[in-house]
Structure formats: structure tokens, C-alpha cells
Amino acid sequence: MYPDTNGQRIELSPTIPQWVIDMPTELHPNDIRSLVRTLNLLGQEVELNDSTKALQ
């Protein structure tokens, strides 16, 4: 099943065929990232337009 290499290791490098890279892929809804809402550390929703920014 495996070739006898007298204790030497065989370096394997997995390759992906070009036809796999060229395949069209469908866009999944979870791939689109958008900000739904902003929460503070207490889990309360924060309106960014109504909040004040902290001084640094």
C-alpha cells in the first residue's frame, strides 16, 4: 500500500486542480456582513447618532 522508503519521510504537498478554483460559487447570505445593532457591555442597544463619544 505504501512504498518502502527505508525510514525516510515523503513530503506531501496537496494541490488543488485549477478547475476547482475556476468553479462558480453561490453567495451565501451569511457571507454578507452588516452591522445590525450596537450593544454596550450591559447588553443594552446603543443608538450611535444619539450617543456621545468618550474623551481620550
Backbone hydrogen bonds, N-H to C=O, Kabsch-Sander energy under -0.5 kcal/mol:
donor,donor_aa,acceptor,acceptor_aa,energy
5,T,3,P,-0.6
8,Q,5,T,-1.5
11,E,9,R,-0.6
12,L,10,I,-0.5
20,V,17,P,-1.1
21,I,17,P,-1.2
22,D,18,Q,-2.1
23,M,20,V,-0.7
28,H,26,E,-0.6
31,D,28,H,-2.0
32,I,29,P,-1.0
33,R,31,D,-0.7
34,S,32,I,-0.5
36,V,34,S,-0.7
38,T,46,V,-0.5
40,N,44,Q,-2.1
43,G,40,N,-1.8
46,V,38,T,-3.1
48,L,46,V,-0.7
50,D,47,E,-0.5
51,S,47,E,-1.0
